[in-house]
Structure formats: C-alpha cells, structure tokens
Amino acid sequence: MKQVEFILSEFENGSYGVLEAINKLFDLPMGKTVILEQCKLYLDKQIDPNFDVKELPSLNIEPPIETGLRSGVSVDSIKNPQQKAEYQKLILKNKKQSNYYLKQIQLRKLLTYLNKSQLNL
C-alpha cells in the first residue's frame, strides 16, 4: 500500500502526469487487481464528493474597489498597506481554490484511467 500511496501522492503534487502515474503504478511488483483496489481506496479519501466542476477559480482577482485599480494588477501597485494586505489575502485564497480545483480534476482523470484499465484486466 505504501508504494501505491507514494506514487499517488507524487501525482497529486504534480511530479507525475496521469499516464506516467499509471505506468509507475502498473510497474509495481503486484497484481493489477491489488493495485486498482489500493488506488480506489486512496482516491476515495482524496476525491471531494461536493466538488463542482462549474465552480472555476478566477483568472484575475480584483483589488479593493477603493484602489481604483483594474483586476489582476500587481500587489505592489497598491500603496495603502491595509488594501494591499486585503488584496494579498484574496490572491492567496484564489490560489488555494485553483490548486484545489486542479487537484480534484486530476484525481478524477486518474480514476477514469484506472477504471478503463480495470476493464482490460
């Protein structure tokens, strides 16, 4: 189980793409059925059932309206320290949402490939 978890965690961290992760998993010295079962156990814990693919993260974040600046400007463009801090928080929150979104998409993609692999056993 540790080998499967390691490969899947490396996949989640972006070290492997979907196909590379699949190849590494199926190169492990154990049967495909065991690998698939372990993968599904892992993925069941990682995949958020409440994830909504339609809730896309923003490409650009709007700074506080008081700044009068456009969406996506550099944090350094904001002179007021409170507004700058608020904008940095919004950017960080969006970055976390983007990472979450990407992770959920990738995990589902991997699960789809694994399900297809199971059909070929």
C-alpha positions in Angstrom: 0.0 0.0 0.0 2.9 2.4 0.8 4.2 2.2 -2.8 0.8 3.0 -4.3 0.3 5.8 -1.8 3.7 7.3 -2.6 3.1 7.2 -6.4 -0.4 8.8 -5.9 0.9 11.5 -3.6 3.6 12.3 -6.1 0.9 12.5 -8.8 -1.1 14.9 -6.6 2.0 17.0 -6.0 2.4 17.4 -9.8 5.5 15.2 -10.0 3.8 12.8 -12.4 1.2 13.3 -15.1 -1.8 10.9 -15.3 -0.2 8.5 -17.8 3.2 8.5 -16.0 1.5 7.7 -12.7 -0.5 4.8 -14.4 2.7 3.4 -15.8 4.5 3.7 -12.5 1.6 2.0 -10.7 1.4 -0.9 -13.1 5.2 -1.4 -12.9 4.9 -2.2 -9.2 5.6 -5.9 -8.3 2.0 -6.8 -7.5 -1.1 -7.8 -9.4 -3.2 -5.2 -11.3 -6.3 -6.1 -9.2 -4.4 -5.3 -6.0 -3.1 -2.0 -7.4 -6.5 -0.9 -8.6 -8.1 -1.8 -5.2 -5.4 0.2 -3.4 -5.7 3.1 -5.8 -9.5 3.3 -5.4 -9.2 3.2 -1.6 -6.7 6.1 -1.8 -8.8 8.1 -4.3 -12.0 7.6 -2.3 -10.3 9.5 0.5 -9.0 12.3 -1.7 -11.8 13.0 -4.1 -14.3 15.5 -2.7 -17.8 14.4 -3.5 -19.0 18.0 -3.2 -16.6 19.3 -5.8 -18.4 21.2 -8.6 -16.5 21.4 -11.9 -18.5 24.5 -12.8 -17.0 26.5 -9.9 -14.0 27.7 -11.8 -11.4 29.7 -9.9 -10.8 33.3 -11.1 -8.1 34.1 -13.6 -7.7 37.6 -12.2 -8.6 39.0 -8.8 -10.0 42.4 -8.3 -8.2 44.6 -5.8 -10.3 46.5 -3.2 -12.6 48.9 -5.1 -11.2 51.9 -3.1 -7.9 51.5 -5.0 -9.5 52.3 -8.3 -7.2 49.8 -10.0 -8.1 47.1 -12.5 -8.3 43.4 -12.0 -5.1 41.5 -12.0 -2.7 44.3 -11.1 0.5 43.7 -9.1 0.2 43.8 -5.3 3.0 46.4 -5.4 0.7 48.8 -7.3 -1.3 49.3 -4.1 0.1 51.9 -1.8 -2.3 51.6 1.2 -1.0 48.8 3.5 -4.5 47.6 4.5 -5.7 47.5 1.0 -2.5 45.7 -0.1 -2.9 43.1 2.7 -6.6 42.6 1.7 -5.6 42.1 -1.9 -2.8 39.6 -0.9 -5.4 37.6 1.1 -7.7 37.5 -1.9 -4.9 36.4 -4.2 -3.8 33.6 -1.8 -7.4 32.4 -1.4 -7.8 32.2 -5.1 -4.5 30.3 -5.4 -5.7 27.8 -2.9 -9.0 27.4 -4.8 -7.1 27.0 -8.1 -4.9 24.3 -6.5 -7.9 22.5 -5.1 -9.7 22.7 -8.4 -6.7 21.3 -10.3 -6.2 18.5 -7.8 -9.9 17.4 -8.0 -9.8 17.4 -11.8 -6.5 15.4 -11.9 -7.8 12.9 -9.3 -11.0 12.3 -11.3 -8.9 12.0 -14.5 -6.7 9.4 -12.9 -9.8 7.5 -11.6 -11.2 7.4 -15.1 -8.0 5.9 -16.5 -7.9 3.4 -13.7 -11.5 2.4 -14.4 -10.6 1.9 -18.0 -7.6 -0.2 -17.0 -9.8 -2.4 -14.9 -11.9 -3.2 -17.9 -8.7 -4.5 -19.6 -7.8 -7.0 -16.8 
